Each structure stands twice: as structure tokens, then as C-alpha cells.
């Protein structure tokens, strides 16, 4: 009896008006990921410009990449 009631319940349900297809979701997801990567690239470019101009303080990784001689213990 439970299976019959469950079967009738799913047949009578109508799809919600806000439902989207898998293709629509994947398109939205690709666009969202592209926007996010573009935003991150812009932030990284701006940070690199600021470092080159000397307007922001570098963190340890950036200092190591831009001025590795600072970490050379052999230079005395």
C-alpha cells in the first residue's frame, strides 16, 4: 500500500515553475567560474602592479619570489 501511495504522489506533482535544466545549470556554473577566475586574475594583476610600484608590503612568498637574494645565507 505504501508503494501505491508513493506512486500516486509522484504522478500528481507538477514541476516547480523555477526548475532549471541540467544544461541551464551547467551554463550558469561555467559563467560563474569564468567570472570568478577573471576577478582573481584582475586582483593578482593589481597586486603585482602595487608591488612593482612599492605601494604595498610584500608577504614572505612574494619577497622570496621577487628578491631571493634576501634569503641567501651564503652571502656574508
Secondary structure, DSSP 8 states (H G I E B T S, - for coil): -HHHHHHHHHHH----TT---HHHHHHHHHHHHHHHHHHHHHHHHHHHHHHHHT-S---HHHHHHH-GGGG-TT--
